[in-house]
Amino acid sequence: MSATVRDVPITAAAIRGEFPLLTNTAGGDRPLIYLDTGATAQKPQAVIDKITECYEHFNANVHRGVHPLHERITAELEASRKKIAAFLNTRPLDELDLLDDVSEIIFTSGTTMGINLVAQSWGRQFLKPGDEILLNPLEHHANIVPWQMIAAATGAKIVWCPLTADGRFDLDQFDKLLSRRTKMVAVTAMSNVLGTLPPVGEIVRRAHAVGAKVLIDAAQSAPHAPIDVQAWDADFAVFSGHKLYGPTGIGVLYGKLELLDEMGPFLGGGNMIDEVFDDHSTYKRPPFKFEAGTLPIAEAIALGTAIDCVQAWGWDVIHRQEQALLEACHERLEVIPGVTIYGPSVAHKGAIVSFTVEGIPAHDLGTSLAQRGIAVRASHHCAKPLHKCLGVDATTRASFAAYNTLAEVDALAEAIVNTQQMFFRRRG
């Protein structure tokens, strides 16, 4: 697909047509029904083509040469960095157009790497015994474990904010826990299990009122809604390329420049140094200070192409299709006896439905659905504290994108009923 302005609005069916894998079968003549975008999104042809173009036509390393291949690939990489800055709304577009580089955008290997970078570089430098890091059970392990590790290293303390009964972020409890001891609030923009959408802007506002910094994990929300770090007033924000229709192995950390300037590097090596002496080194300014070694260059460039695709499709089309899928899934599953859907109502969540079926372990249900050509995720979804709150060891998760169809939702519901009947016959 060419990422150009369209003469007519795109449709959800046209979006689906840009994903070659979705034409595959699940074995034999059975069509593949991919309902696992929460784990990784499928890739449009334009992203696949861009990676191939990088390796076929201008493969070289970046920032380290003067030959034509180097100049081309460096220009492509930095153009992608600027696209990402615009995608995150780091500053007004007219200002971005005047910049030679975008210092707040750091390429990482993914969301996990971005959070670890902040925990190690900011946390190790600024946290001290008695300081508090505020988390909540909606978080992915990637937004829990790095903070546990840095708390153990610095003497800081993890404080947990409980959820409401229906699995939403509890602002009243949050207010009670906030204090001048709170130095970091790490919060997801969308739960990867419940689809819950915490009120990120309000969380940031209240955290800043007590002097705390806020890191927003936007890995799950990035494919579903715009990320606006200016509106959020986020100190740090992270996301992964592979969930935003881009390649694996690439992610982004946004940080306010004044914070990045204060932080020391997380990793040392080539590309991030200014001078190396016998007994010490000095470092480049952001973002290069945090990009030691050779980046996943083609992947970083193709992430810019994925952003082109999303913007060409339009957030209104994406949201409208995903909301229809979400509402339909709730309607179909809620009337099936024995099915329990976890989390808030559709008005307070994104396009994720996690559920259990009475008498059928999540893994067995996921396996049965896979045998019917339906790809879902059945596990604790790297969110064990949340599943402990829910009182279950695992759930089955259907996660949607704009390339899914209402017919696929119907197929999911039918397959669940068929699985129930199969299990009941075995027991009978």
VENMO-V538131 format. One record per residue. BURIAL is + if it has 24 or more other ideal C-beta (glycine too) atoms within 12 Angstrom, else -. Layout:
burial
BURIAL
BURIAL
This chain:
burial
+
-
+
-
-
-
-
-
-
+
-
+
-
-
+
+
-
+
+
-
+
+
-
-
-
+
-
-
-
-
-
+
+
+
+
+
+
+
+
+
+
+
+
+
+
+
+
+
+
+
+
-
-
+
-
-
-
+
-
+
-
+
+
-
-
-
-
-
-
-
-
+
+
+
-
+
+
+
+
+
+
+
+
+
+
+
+
+
+
+
+
-
-
-
-
+
-
-
-
-
+
+
+
+
+
+
+
+
+
+
+
+
+
+
+
+
+
+
+
+
+
+
+
+
-
+
+
-
-
-
+
+
+
+
+
+
+
+
+
+
+
+
+
+
+
+
+
+
-
+
+
-
-
+
-
+
+
+
+
+
+
+
+
+
-
-
+
+
+
+
+
-
-
+
-
-
+
+
-
-
-
+
+
+
+
+
+
+
+
+
+
+
+
+
+
+
+
+
-
+
+
-
+
+
-
+
+
-
-
+
-
+
+
+
+
+
+
+
+
+
+
+
+
+
+
+
+
+
+
+
-
+
+
+
+
+
+
+
+
+
+
+
+
+
+
+
+
+
+
+
+
+
+
+
+
+
+
-
+
+
-
-
+
+
+
+
+
-
-
-
+
+
-
-
-
-
-
-
-
-
-
-
+
+
-
+
+
+
+
+
+
+
+
-
+
+
+
+
+
+
+
+
+
+
+
+
+
+
+
+
+
+
+
-
+
-
+
+
+
-
+
+
+
+
+
+
-
+
+
+
-
+
+
-
-
+
-
-
+
+
+
+
+
+
-
+
-
-
+
+
+
+
+
+
+
+
+
-
-
+
-
+
-
-
+
+
-
+
+
+
-
+
+
+
+
+
+
+
+
+
+
+
+
-
+
+
+
-
+
+
-
+
-
+
+
+
+
+
+
+
+
+
+
+
+
+
-
+
+
-
+
+
+
-
+
+
+
-
+
+
-
-
-
-
-
-
-
-
